[in-house]
C-alpha cells in the first residue's frame, strides 16, 4: 500500500468523492432499470438529479481551488483531469439513460451485467483511494491495464448496414446492442483512467 500521488484539499476531495459516488449510484439505477424495465422509479430520477448536482458542485470546488496560490495547487493538473473525466462519465451515463428511457430495449444480456459490475468495481476502488488516500498500484494495474475487450466477452455484431433484408426488429435489436456496448466500453475506459489517476 502506498500513499496516493495526488494531493487533494479536503474540500476538493470531498467534492470528488460525492460526485463519483453520485455517478456510481446513477449507474446502478440505470442498470436496475435496464434489467427490470417497467415504469421509471422515483429513485432513478433522484439519482440522476443528484449526479448532475454533485458534478456541478465539483466544478465549483475546482474553480475555487484554481484561484488559490500556486503553492497550494500541487497536483492541480491531475485533479483537473479527474474532474473532466468524471464530467465525461456523467455525460455518457446521461446518454445511456436517455436511450433506455425512450426506446424499447431487449432483455439485459449477461455481458451487460458483467460490464456494469466491472465499471462499478472501478468506481468503488476509486472511492476507496480517495477516502483512505492509499491504493495498491499492483492491484489497480492488473485490473485496468488490459483493454476492455480482453476483460469482457467480445461483442461480435453483424454489419448492421448489410441487414437490409432482415426484419426491422432484428436490426433494432442489433443497433441497441451496438450502442449500449459502445457506451459500456467508454464508461469502463473512463473509470479505469480515473482510478489510475488516484494511484
Backbone as ProteinMPNN parsed JSONL, in Angstrom:
{"seq_chain_A": "XXXXXXXXXXXXXXXXXXXXXXXXXXXXXXXXXXXXXXXXXXXXXXXXXXXXXXXXXXXXXXXXXXXXXXXXXXXXXXXXXXXXXXXXXXXXXXXXXXXXXXXXXXXXXXXXXXXXXXXXXXXXXXXXXXXXXXXXXXXXXXXXXXXXXXXXXXXXXXXXXXXXXXXXXXXXXXXXXXXXXXXXXXXXXXXXXXXXXXX", "coords_chain_A": {"N_chain_A": [[0.848, -1.198, 0.0], [0.508, 2.236, -0.794], [0.881, 5.773, -0.322], [-1.469, 7.905, -1.919], [-0.655, 9.529, -5.004], [-1.742, 11.928, -5.624], [-2.278, 15.136, -4.447], [-4.892, 16.404, -2.662], [-7.049, 18.926, -1.644], [-9.073, 19.16, 1.331], [-11.689, 20.064, 0.792], [-11.902, 19.766, -2.019], [-11.41, 17.037, -2.228], [-13.6, 15.941, -0.853], [-15.649, 16.84, -2.51], [-15.054, 15.533, -4.921], [-15.331, 12.85, -4.112], [-18.1, 12.802, -3.441], [-19.247, 13.351, -5.938], [-18.333, 11.248, -7.571], [-19.458, 9.098, -6.173], [-22.178, 9.71, -6.499], [-22.405, 9.447, -9.262], [-21.861, 6.742, -9.469], [-24.061, 5.68, -8.111], [-26.09, 6.511, -9.847], [-25.415, 5.074, -12.155], [-25.909, 2.528, -11.146], [-28.69, 2.622, -10.797], [-29.498, 2.93, -13.45], [-28.645, 0.491, -14.467], [-30.283, -1.276, -13.005], [-32.827, -0.479, -13.936], [-32.614, -1.055, -16.664], [-32.52, -3.802, -16.597], [-34.904, -4.546, -15.28], [-36.973, -3.112, -16.443], [-40.228, -1.598, -17.062], [-42.079, 0.986, -15.286], [-40.423, 4.118, -14.738], [-38.725, 4.432, -11.761], [-39.063, 6.652, -8.904], [-36.717, 6.883, -7.472], [-34.788, 6.571, -9.421], [-34.895, 8.948, -10.952], [-34.181, 10.696, -8.918], [-31.574, 9.868, -8.381], [-30.365, 10.559, -10.793], [-30.67, 13.352, -10.772], [-29.137, 13.985, -8.499], [-26.602, 13.191, -9.342], [-26.0, 15.064, -11.355], [-26.127, 17.407, -9.849], [-24.043, 17.054, -7.944], [-21.864, 16.925, -9.653], [-21.847, 19.487, -10.65], [-21.305, 20.866, -8.27], [-18.755, 19.905, -7.821], [-17.32, 21.012, -9.961], [-17.469, 23.7, -9.237], [-16.012, 23.646, -6.848], [-13.484, 22.976, -7.8], [-12.898, 25.234, -9.331], [-12.686, 27.122, -7.317], [-10.426, 26.132, -6.009], [-8.554, 26.494, -8.026], [-8.157, 29.192, -7.921], [-6.606, 29.608, -5.771], [-3.363, 30.288, -4.233], [-0.451, 29.362, -6.159], [1.248, 27.704, -4.749], [-0.383, 26.134, -3.258], [-1.563, 24.483, -5.002], [-0.654, 21.944, -5.657], [-0.489, 19.132, -7.709], [-2.604, 19.91, -9.249], [-3.069, 19.626, -12.012], [-3.57, 16.888, -12.365], [-5.796, 16.631, -10.774], [-7.572, 18.259, -12.147], [-7.803, 16.771, -14.492], [-9.057, 14.524, -13.468], [-11.48, 15.647, -12.661], [-12.529, 16.434, -15.158], [-12.749, 13.925, -16.434], [-14.61, 12.732, -14.762], [-16.828, 14.317, -15.262], [-17.198, 13.713, -17.97], [-17.824, 11.042, -17.722], [-20.345, 11.189, -16.497], [-21.766, 12.452, -18.559], [-21.802, 10.44, -20.466], [-23.245, 8.508, -19.082], [-25.706, 9.842, -18.934], [-26.418, 9.877, -21.624], [-26.75, 7.128, -22.136], [-28.82, 6.666, -20.35], [-30.888, 8.268, -21.425], [-31.321, 6.92, -23.827], [-32.264, 4.316, -23.027], [-34.595, 5.013, -21.795], [-36.241, 6.073, -23.762], [-36.452, 4.275, -25.842], [-37.599, 1.079, -26.848], [-36.243, -1.672, -25.269], [-34.245, -4.687, -25.291], [-33.964, -7.769, -23.361], [-31.642, -7.599, -20.695], [-28.343, -8.588, -21.297], [-25.987, -11.179, -20.284], [-23.429, -10.262, -20.614], [-23.804, -7.52, -20.403], [-24.4, -7.28, -17.672], [-21.985, -8.19, -16.544], [-20.233, -6.231, -17.506], [-21.218, -3.801, -16.337], [-20.848, -4.41, -13.663], [-18.048, -4.492, -13.503], [-17.41, -1.853, -14.101], [-18.613, -0.537, -11.944], [-17.056, -1.631, -9.92], [-14.563, -0.495, -10.442], [-15.18, 2.179, -9.84], [-15.792, 1.934, -7.141], [-13.316, 1.202, -6.085], [-11.928, 3.502, -6.707], [-13.231, 5.338, -5.031], [-12.423, 4.293, -2.59], [-9.693, 4.79, -2.717], [-9.702, 7.586, -2.706], [-10.848, 8.076, -0.243], [-9.193, 6.811, 1.695], [-6.776, 7.657, 0.842], [-4.883, 5.898, 0.045], [-3.628, 3.416, -2.085], [-3.412, 0.306, -3.829], [-1.089, -0.132, -6.087], [-0.328, -2.283, -7.738], [-2.553, -3.931, -7.784], [-4.422, -2.222, -8.951], [-3.28, -1.839, -11.472], [-3.302, -4.443, -12.562], [-5.962, -4.817, -12.91], [-6.754, -2.837, -14.665], [-5.021, -2.252, -16.807], [-5.176, -4.051, -19.069], [-6.978, -4.116, -22.198], [-10.423, -3.223, -22.557], [-11.829, -5.064, -24.131], [-10.409, -7.378, -23.676], [-10.972, -7.982, -21.111], [-13.684, -8.38, -20.951], [-16.357, -10.332, -22.432], [-16.14, -10.469, -25.942], [-17.999, -8.394, -28.105], [-19.611, -9.566, -30.753], [-20.828, -8.241, -33.347], [-23.043, -8.231, -36.176], [-22.666, -6.783, -39.438], [-24.566, -4.072, -39.429], [-25.392, -2.432, -41.496], [-25.59, -4.132, -43.639], [-27.904, -5.499, -43.422], [-30.295, -5.141, -44.724], [-32.214, -6.844, -45.727], [-33.222, -8.085, -43.521], [-35.665, -8.296, -40.845], [-37.216, -5.433, -39.298], [-37.209, -5.485, -36.503], [-35.084, -7.166, -35.798], [-32.92, -5.694, -36.777], [-33.183, -3.398, -35.181], [-32.681, -4.498, -32.642], [-29.998, -5.255, -32.923], [-28.831, -2.776, -33.349], [-29.348, -1.617, -30.883], [-27.829, -3.283, -29.175], [-25.271, -2.73, -30.145], [-25.011, 0.069, -29.668], [-25.388, 0.253, -26.842], [-23.303, -1.393, -25.955], [-21.038, -0.011, -26.857], [-21.229, 2.298, -25.279], [-20.83, 1.166, -22.753], [-18.208, 0.229, -23.019], [-16.888, 2.685, -23.216], [-17.535, 3.886, -20.743], [-16.248, 2.096, -19.036], [-13.595, 2.477, -19.805], [-13.21, 5.184, -19.064], [-13.638, 5.041, -16.275], [-11.494, 3.445, -15.569], [-9.301, 5.079, -16.212], [-9.714, 7.142, -14.386], [-9.325, 5.8, -11.972], [-6.625, 5.105, -12.194], [-5.466, 7.612, -12.032], [-5.745, 8.165, -9.384], [-4.025, 6.517, -8.115]], "CA_chain_A": [[0.0, 0.0, 0.0], [1.268, 3.475, -0.821], [0.06, 6.986, -0.281], [-1.87, 8.379, -3.236], [0.263, 10.536, -5.542], [-2.459, 13.179, -5.833], [-2.591, 15.953, -3.27], [-6.21, 16.997, -2.832], [-7.528, 19.633, -0.468], [-10.209, 18.479, 1.945], [-12.919, 20.436, 0.092], [-11.892, 19.133, -3.334], [-11.507, 15.594, -2.021], [-14.989, 15.644, -0.502], [-16.471, 17.085, -3.698], [-14.793, 14.447, -5.866], [-15.971, 11.653, -3.558], [-19.557, 12.914, -3.566], [-19.624, 13.281, -7.344], [-18.093, 9.871, -8.032], [-20.469, 8.25, -5.544], [-23.465, 10.007, -7.142], [-22.35, 8.815, -10.588], [-21.954, 5.293, -9.241], [-25.462, 5.399, -7.778], [-26.873, 6.704, -11.07], [-25.115, 3.902, -12.978], [-26.609, 1.385, -10.542], [-30.123, 2.773, -11.096], [-29.636, 2.656, -14.882], [-28.502, -0.96, -14.603], [-31.5, -1.893, -12.474], [-33.943, -0.186, -14.827], [-32.39, -1.768, -17.923], [-32.813, -5.212, -16.367], [-36.265, -4.779, -14.799], [-37.917, -2.372, -17.29], [-41.365, -1.046, -16.334], [-42.107, 2.434, -15.046], [-39.196, 4.679, -14.166], [-38.962, 4.725, -10.341], [-38.674, 7.979, -8.417], [-35.313, 6.802, -7.055], [-33.988, 6.72, -10.645], [-34.824, 10.382, -11.244], [-33.433, 11.329, -7.828], [-30.156, 9.546, -8.598], [-29.916, 11.362, -11.935], [-30.581, 14.74, -10.309], [-28.001, 14.072, -7.571], [-25.362, 13.074, -10.114], [-25.746, 16.356, -12.004], [-25.897, 18.392, -8.798], [-22.709, 16.863, -7.373], [-20.873, 17.273, -10.677], [-21.82, 20.955, -10.651], [-20.602, 21.257, -7.042], [-17.341, 19.573, -8.009], [-16.756, 22.024, -10.852], [-17.331, 24.931, -8.447], [-14.925, 23.436, -5.892], [-12.221, 23.036, -8.526], [-12.671, 26.634, -9.696], [-12.182, 27.806, -6.117], [-9.062, 25.668, -5.787], [-7.71, 27.082, -9.062], [-7.917, 30.589, -7.58], [-5.692, 29.659, -4.632], [-1.958, 30.479, -4.621], [0.148, 28.223, -6.853], [1.883, 26.817, -3.772], [-1.413, 25.245, -2.705], [-2.201, 23.771, -6.107], [0.118, 20.759, -6.015], [-1.3, 18.085, -8.3], [-3.805, 20.511, -9.847], [-3.285, 19.081, -13.358], [-4.208, 15.575, -12.239], [-7.145, 16.845, -10.218], [-8.371, 18.785, -13.253], [-8.086, 15.64, -15.382], [-10.04, 13.696, -12.768], [-12.757, 16.37, -12.725], [-13.003, 16.346, -16.538], [-13.15, 12.543, -16.678], [-15.835, 12.494, -14.003], [-17.884, 15.004, -16.018], [-17.397, 12.922, -19.186], [-18.501, 9.819, -17.287], [-21.759, 11.527, -16.299], [-22.354, 12.721, -19.873], [-22.044, 9.138, -21.085], [-24.365, 7.923, -18.338], [-26.928, 10.547, -19.34], [-26.722, 9.406, -22.973], [-27.279, 5.772, -21.978], [-30.095, 6.815, -19.651], [-31.868, 8.784, -22.383], [-31.626, 5.874, -24.802], [-33.086, 3.227, -22.482], [-35.9, 5.549, -21.413], [-37.052, 6.451, -24.919], [-36.523, 3.211, -26.838], [-37.9, -0.254, -26.348], [-34.985, -2.411, -25.205], [-34.335, -6.129, -25.094], [-33.536, -8.239, -22.039], [-30.223, -7.341, -20.428], [-27.513, -9.778, -21.506], [-25.017, -11.486, -19.237], [-22.29, -9.368, -20.853], [-24.18, -6.219, -19.843], [-24.264, -7.382, -16.217], [-20.55, -8.28, -16.239], [-19.633, -4.928, -17.802], [-21.589, -2.803, -15.336], [-20.2, -4.802, -12.405], [-16.642, -4.1, -13.564], [-17.368, -0.39, -14.029], [-18.91, -0.189, -10.554], [-15.906, -2.032, -9.107], [-13.558, 0.556, -10.631], [-15.608, 3.363, -9.095], [-15.68, 1.623, -5.716], [-11.886, 1.273, -5.759], [-11.577, 4.92, -6.762], [-13.74, 5.943, -3.793], [-11.564, 3.815, -1.512], [-8.433, 5.527, -2.84], [-9.95, 8.969, -2.294], [-11.177, 8.094, 1.185], [-8.031, 6.416, 2.508], [-5.567, 8.209, 0.212], [-3.942, 4.799, -0.14], [-4.042, 2.491, -3.127], [-2.485, -0.765, -4.173], [-0.846, 0.078, -7.517], [-0.277, -3.56, -8.459], [-3.936, -4.375, -7.973], [-5.065, -1.324, -9.902], [-2.733, -2.095, -12.798], [-3.729, -5.737, -13.062], [-7.374, -4.75, -13.261], [-7.102, -1.777, -15.609], [-4.154, -2.103, -17.953], [-5.676, -4.731, -20.271], [-8.071, -3.439, -22.883], [-11.786, -3.618, -22.176], [-12.204, -6.269, -24.877], [-9.72, -8.53, -23.11], [-11.547, -8.275, -19.808], [-15.085, -8.75, -21.089], [-16.648, -11.072, -23.658], [-16.162, -9.616, -27.127], [-19.301, -8.244, -28.729], [-19.492, -9.868, -32.169], [-22.039, -7.769, -34.036], [-23.053, -8.328, -37.631], [-22.678, -5.463, -40.054], [-25.963, -3.648, -39.468], [-25.695, -1.845, -42.81], [-25.819, -5.189, -44.615], [-29.068, -6.269, -42.989], [-31.497, -4.556, -45.319], [-33.21, -7.886, -45.959], [-33.725, -8.567, -42.242], [-36.813, -7.559, -40.335], [-36.876, -4.215, -38.558], [-36.964, -5.805, -35.094], [-33.72, -7.703, -35.696], [-31.994, -4.569, -36.969], [-33.28, -2.558, -33.989], [-32.001, -5.193, -31.547], [-28.553, -5.179, -33.165], [-28.443, -1.387, -33.121], [-29.366, -1.428, -29.431], [-26.664, -3.972, -28.608], [-24.065, -1.999, -30.548], [-24.97, 1.357, -28.973], [-25.2, 0.018, -25.404], [-21.97, -1.944, -25.715], [-20.06, 1.068, -27.028], [-21.308, 3.144, -24.085], [-20.208, 0.443, -21.64], [-16.765, 0.275, -23.258], [-16.445, 4.046, -22.923], [-17.638, 4.063, -19.294], [-15.192, 1.306, -18.415], [-12.333, 3.157, -20.093], [-13.134, 6.391, -18.239], [-13.484, 4.652, -14.868], [-10.126, 2.935, -15.422], [-8.408, 6.239, -16.2], [-9.914, 7.843, -13.123], [-8.685, 5.011, -10.918], [-5.163, 5.224, -12.36], [-5.06, 8.942, -11.56], [-5.773, 8.192, -7.91], [-2.994, 5.593, -7.604]], "C_chain_A": [[0.883, 1.247, 0.0], [0.323, 4.652, -0.728], [-0.244, 7.451, -1.695], [-0.959, 9.509, -3.691], [-0.42, 11.881, -5.77], [-2.691, 13.883, -4.506], [-3.924, 16.631, -3.534], [-6.62, 17.678, -1.537], [-8.769, 18.936, 0.062], [-11.517, 18.797, 1.222], [-13.002, 19.74, -1.256], [-12.079, 17.631, -3.21], [-12.948, 15.191, -1.726], [-15.902, 15.811, -1.713], [-16.298, 15.981, -4.737], [-15.481, 13.17, -5.397], [-17.477, 11.685, -3.769], [-19.996, 12.753, -5.016], [-19.447, 11.874, -7.898], [-19.146, 8.931, -7.459], [-21.844, 8.457, -6.185], [-23.518, 9.387, -8.54], [-22.496, 7.303, -10.47], [-23.397, 4.893, -8.93], [-26.356, 5.513, -9.012], [-26.669, 5.52, -12.008], [-25.88, 2.687, -12.466], [-28.105, 1.438, -10.862], [-30.403, 2.494, -12.573], [-29.59, 1.149, -15.12], [-29.758, -1.68, -14.144], [-32.669, -1.702, -13.439], [-33.822, -0.959, -16.135], [-32.75, -3.24, -17.787], [-34.281, -5.472, -16.027], [-37.335, -4.152, -15.676], [-39.047, -1.766, -16.444], [-41.305, 0.466, -16.222], [-40.809, 2.898, -14.404], [-39.459, 5.039, -12.704], [-38.484, 6.124, -9.956], [-37.196, 7.99, -8.041], [-34.358, 6.971, -8.234], [-33.792, 8.202, -10.957], [-34.045, 11.145, -10.172], [-31.942, 11.105, -8.018], [-29.581, 10.367, -9.737], [-29.705, 12.818, -11.508], [-29.363, 14.932, -9.401], [-26.67, 14.028, -8.316], [-25.007, 14.404, -10.775], [-25.439, 17.446, -10.974], [-24.479, 18.284, -8.247], [-21.602, 17.165, -8.38], [-20.733, 18.785, -10.769], [-21.061, 21.474, -9.428], [-19.106, 21.008, -7.168], [-16.661, 20.608, -8.896], [-16.519, 23.338, -10.098], [-16.171, 24.817, -7.47], [-13.57, 23.529, -6.591], [-11.892, 24.473, -8.923], [-12.145, 27.431, -8.507], [-10.737, 27.415, -5.834], [-8.102, 26.318, -6.776], [-7.376, 28.542, -8.782], [-6.983, 30.738, -6.378], [-4.265, 29.907, -5.128], [-1.379, 29.211, -5.229], [0.753, 27.212, -5.882], [0.899, 25.819, -3.173], [-2.105, 24.405, -3.784], [-1.407, 22.557, -6.57], [-0.811, 19.654, -6.526], [-2.543, 18.593, -9.0], [-4.106, 19.936, -11.225], [-4.018, 17.736, -13.296], [-5.63, 15.701, -11.694], [-8.068, 17.346, -11.319], [-8.77, 17.649, -14.201], [-9.149, 14.724, -14.771], [-11.432, 14.329, -12.827], [-13.359, 16.252, -14.123], [-13.506, 14.94, -16.861], [-14.461, 12.214, -15.967], [-17.038, 13.123, -14.716], [-18.228, 14.215, -17.287], [-18.141, 11.63, -18.871], [-19.996, 10.078, -17.131], [-22.448, 11.788, -17.632], [-22.685, 11.418, -20.592], [-23.193, 8.407, -20.403], [-25.689, 8.533, -18.785], [-27.372, 10.095, -20.727], [-27.346, 8.019, -22.932], [-28.662, 5.809, -21.341], [-31.195, 7.266, -20.603], [-32.293, 7.698, -23.368], [-32.568, 4.821, -24.219], [-34.459, 3.712, -22.027], [-36.815, 5.747, -22.622], [-37.156, 5.391, -26.004], [-36.842, 1.88, -26.155], [-36.621, -1.072, -26.397], [-35.23, -3.888, -24.927], [-33.918, -6.489, -23.666], [-32.039, -8.009, -21.873], [-29.426, -8.638, -20.553], [-26.581, -10.0, -20.325], [-23.798, -10.579, -19.366], [-22.555, -7.978, -20.283], [-23.968, -6.222, -18.328], [-22.793, -7.409, -15.807], [-19.886, -6.913, -16.414], [-19.94, -3.911, -16.718], [-20.981, -3.134, -13.971], [-18.746, -4.354, -12.384], [-16.481, -2.578, -13.481], [-17.611, 0.058, -12.59], [-17.742, -0.538, -9.636], [-14.782, -1.006, -9.229], [-13.901, 1.793, -9.814], [-15.493, 3.137, -7.59], [-14.225, 1.695, -5.265], [-11.408, 2.723, -5.769], [-12.018, 5.616, -5.483], [-12.882, 5.539, -2.606], [-10.238, 4.559, -1.517], [-8.599, 6.964, -2.343], [-10.199, 9.076, -0.794], [-9.944, 7.844, 2.047], [-6.749, 7.083, 2.066], [-4.468, 7.159, 0.115], [-4.501, 3.858, -1.189], [-2.982, 1.423, -3.312], [-2.235, -0.67, -5.669], [-0.83, -1.211, -8.326], [-1.679, -4.05, -8.77], [-4.64, -3.514, -9.006], [-4.589, -1.606, -11.32], [-3.255, -3.391, -13.385], [-5.183, -5.712, -13.513], [-7.641, -3.811, -14.433], [-6.194, -1.638, -16.821], [-4.647, -2.831, -19.204], [-6.827, -3.948, -20.898], [-9.406, -4.016, -22.448], [-12.181, -4.924, -22.864], [-11.554, -7.516, -24.31], [-10.324, -8.929, -21.779], [-12.963, -8.798, -19.898], [-15.296, -9.521, -22.377], [-16.767, -10.116, -24.843], [-17.558, -9.577, -27.725], [-19.124, -8.44, -30.224], [-20.775, -9.476, -32.89], [-21.911, -8.006, -35.528], [-23.037, -6.916, -38.178], [-24.128, -5.029, -40.247], [-26.334, -3.089, -40.839], [-26.009, -2.891, -43.876], [-27.056, -6.023, -44.283], [-30.377, -5.727, -43.552], [-32.605, -5.588, -45.503], [-33.817, -8.419, -44.662], [-34.923, -7.747, -41.795], [-36.35, -6.415, -39.447], [-36.546, -4.51, -37.1], [-35.546, -6.328, -34.882], [-32.695, -6.581, -35.816], [-31.987, -3.67, -35.735], [-32.534, -3.189, -32.812], [-30.484, -5.113, -31.689], [-28.042, -3.76, -32.936], [-28.382, -1.085, -31.626], [-28.116, -2.033, -28.802], [-25.385, -3.211, -28.911], [-23.918, -0.699, -29.762], [-24.674, 1.166, -27.476], [-23.792, -0.48, -25.123], [-20.888, -0.883, -25.863], [-20.051, 2.001, -25.825], [-20.628, 2.472, -22.899], [-18.686, 0.421, -21.789], [-16.194, 1.632, -22.845], [-16.46, 4.298, -21.415], [-16.545, 3.296, -18.56], [-13.834, 1.985, -18.593], [-12.155, 4.392, -19.207], [-12.907, 6.045, -16.768], [-12.079, 4.122, -14.6], [-9.121, 4.082, -15.342], [-8.503, 7.01, -14.898], [-9.208, 7.115, -11.98], [-7.163, 5.137, -10.994], [-4.657, 6.572, -11.854], [-4.954, 8.985, -10.033], [-4.703, 7.308, -7.297], [-1.67, 6.319, -7.448]], "O_chain_A": [[1.886, 1.304, 0.711], [-0.869, 4.546, -1.016], [0.62, 7.398, -2.571], [-0.539, 10.342, -2.889], [0.248, 12.868, -6.077], [-3.23, 13.302, -3.564], [-4.07, 17.355, -4.519], [-6.549, 17.081, -0.463], [-9.439, 18.207, -0.669], [-12.362, 17.918, 1.051], [-14.043, 19.186, -1.608], [-12.814, 17.021, -3.987], [-13.454, 14.217, -2.283], [-16.82, 15.017, -1.917], [-17.267, 15.544, -5.357], [-16.136, 12.487, -6.185], [-18.064, 10.703, -4.225], [-21.0, 12.097, -5.294], [-20.313, 11.37, -8.612], [-19.668, 8.069, -8.167], [-22.587, 7.498, -6.392], [-24.554, 8.865, -8.952], [-23.174, 6.669, -11.279], [-23.889, 3.883, -9.433], [-27.268, 4.709, -9.201], [-27.628, 5.015, -12.591], [-26.431, 1.913, -13.249], [-28.713, 0.411, -11.163], [-31.423, 1.893, -12.911], [-30.393, 0.603, -15.877], [-30.24, -2.59, -14.819], [-33.408, -2.644, -13.726], [-34.817, -1.462, -16.655], [-33.226, -3.858, -18.739], [-34.843, -6.49, -16.432], [-38.482, -4.599, -15.666], [-38.856, -1.459, -15.267], [-40.582, 1.136, -16.959], [-40.182, 2.172, -13.632], [-40.328, 5.866, -12.427], [-37.61, 6.698, -10.607], [-36.502, 8.983, -8.261], [-33.242, 7.461, -8.063], [-32.672, 8.656, -11.194], [-33.341, 12.11, -10.47], [-31.138, 12.021, -7.842], [-28.44, 10.822, -9.663], [-28.692, 13.433, -11.84], [-28.645, 15.924, -9.521], [-25.728, 14.738, -7.965], [-23.849, 14.821, -10.756], [-24.589, 18.305, -11.207], [-23.789, 19.292, -8.097], [-20.52, 17.611, -7.997], [-19.63, 19.303, -10.945], [-20.269, 22.41, -9.536], [-18.291, 21.794, -6.686], [-15.543, 21.034, -8.607], [-15.502, 24.002, -10.294], [-15.424, 25.777, -7.279], [-12.622, 24.091, -6.044], [-10.733, 24.884, -8.858], [-11.281, 28.295, -8.654], [-9.92, 28.258, -5.465], [-6.973, 26.655, -6.42], [-6.419, 29.076, -9.341], [-6.613, 31.851, -6.008], [-3.99, 29.751, -6.317], [-1.773, 28.106, -4.855], [0.769, 26.012, -6.156], [1.3, 24.782, -2.644], [-3.091, 23.716, -3.521], [-1.473, 22.179, -7.739], [-1.785, 19.289, -5.868], [-3.442, 17.814, -9.315], [-5.273, 19.772, -11.58], [-4.948, 17.479, -14.059], [-6.538, 14.976, -12.101], [-9.216, 16.911, -11.417], [-9.912, 17.572, -14.652], [-10.025, 14.217, -15.471], [-12.432, 13.637, -13.017], [-14.556, 16.002, -14.265], [-14.556, 14.777, -17.483], [-15.311, 11.506, -16.506], [-18.121, 12.539, -14.766], [-19.399, 14.067, -17.635], [-18.981, 11.179, -19.65], [-20.818, 9.28, -17.58], [-23.596, 11.387, -17.82], [-23.722, 11.306, -21.247], [-24.013, 7.766, -21.061], [-26.673, 7.822, -18.99], [-28.568, 9.947, -20.979], [-28.342, 7.757, -23.606], [-29.563, 5.074, -21.745], [-32.298, 6.72, -20.593], [-33.472, 7.573, -23.701], [-33.566, 4.47, -24.85], [-35.385, 2.912, -21.888], [-38.033, 5.604, -22.508], [-37.872, 5.583, -26.987], [-36.405, 1.611, -25.036], [-35.98, -1.16, -27.444], [-36.272, -4.281, -24.404], [-33.565, -5.617, -22.872], [-31.266, -8.204, -22.81], [-29.797, -9.661, -19.977], [-26.408, -9.124, -19.478], [-23.204, -10.176, -18.366], [-21.652, -7.335, -19.747], [-23.418, -5.27, -17.772], [-22.394, -6.744, -14.851], [-19.083, -6.49, -15.582], [-19.038, -3.232, -16.227], [-20.638, -2.23, -13.21], [-18.259, -3.885, -11.356], [-15.537, -2.079, -12.869], [-16.904, 0.924, -12.075], [-17.47, 0.185, -8.677], [-14.124, -0.682, -8.241], [-13.033, 2.386, -9.174], [-15.134, 4.053, -6.849], [-13.937, 2.197, -4.178], [-10.586, 3.121, -4.943], [-11.261, 6.4, -4.912], [-12.637, 6.349, -1.712], [-9.716, 4.919, -0.462], [-7.734, 7.488, -1.641], [-9.805, 10.054, -0.159], [-9.683, 8.571, 3.005], [-5.756, 7.089, 2.793], [-3.28, 7.482, 0.104], [-5.69, 3.539, -1.187], [-1.811, 1.619, -2.99], [-3.086, -1.087, -6.455], [-1.269, -1.228, -9.476], [-1.959, -4.522, -9.871], [-5.377, -4.03, -9.847], [-5.384, -1.613, -12.26], [-3.61, -3.447, -14.563], [-5.588, -6.482, -14.384], [-8.646, -3.966, -15.127], [-6.564, -0.964, -17.782], [-4.548, -2.282, -20.302], [-7.549, -3.219, -20.218], [-9.49, -5.169, -22.023], [-12.799, -5.79, -22.245], [-12.1, -8.61, -24.451], [-10.207, -10.081, -21.36], [-13.407, -9.563, -19.042], [-14.512, -9.389, -23.316], [-17.421, -9.077, -24.748], [-18.222, -10.608, -27.839], [-18.553, -7.583, -30.899], [-21.695, -10.283, -33.023], [-20.811, -7.986, -36.079], [-23.355, -5.963, -37.467], [-24.831, -5.546, -41.115], [-27.467, -3.254, -41.291], [-26.622, -2.578, -44.896], [-27.228, -7.124, -44.807], [-31.431, -5.845, -42.928], [-33.789, -5.255, -45.444], [-34.821, -9.13, -44.699], [-35.167, -6.65, -42.296], [-35.239, -6.429, -38.916], [-35.686, -3.847, -36.52], [-34.887, -5.974, -33.904], [-31.727, -6.524, -35.058], [-30.928, -3.23, -35.288], [-31.838, -2.495, -32.071], [-29.77, -4.928, -30.704], [-26.953, -3.564, -32.396], [-27.48, -0.389, -31.159], [-27.432, -1.39, -28.006], [-24.52, -3.062, -28.048], [-22.841, -0.396, -29.249], [-23.81, 1.842, -26.919], [-23.155, -0.042, -24.165], [-19.931, -0.854, -25.088], [-18.988, 2.448, -25.395], [-19.931, 3.129, -22.126], [-17.96, 0.576, -20.806], [-15.146, 1.708, -22.204], [-15.51, 4.859, -20.869], [-15.983, 3.786, -17.581], [-13.032, 2.057, -17.661], [-11.074, 4.618, -18.664], [-12.089, 6.672, -16.096], [-11.534, 4.329, -13.515], [-8.208, 4.065, -14.516], [-7.495, 7.477, -14.368], [-8.575, 7.74, -11.13], [-6.496, 5.262, -9.967], [-3.555, 6.665, -11.313], [-4.168, 9.75, -9.475], [-4.493, 7.343, -6.085], [-0.681, 5.717, -7.032]]}, "name": "protein", "num_of_chains": 1, "seq": "XXXXXXXXXXXXXXXXXXXXXXXXXXXXXXXXXXXXXXXXXXXXXXXXXXXXXXXXXXXXXXXXXXXXXXXXXXXXXXXXXXXXXXXXXXXXXXXXXXXXXXXXXXXXXXXXXXXXXXXXXXXXXXXXXXXXXXXXXXXXXXXXXXXXXXXXXXXXXXXXXXXXXXXXXXXXXXXXXXXXXXXXXXXXXXXXXXXXXXX"}
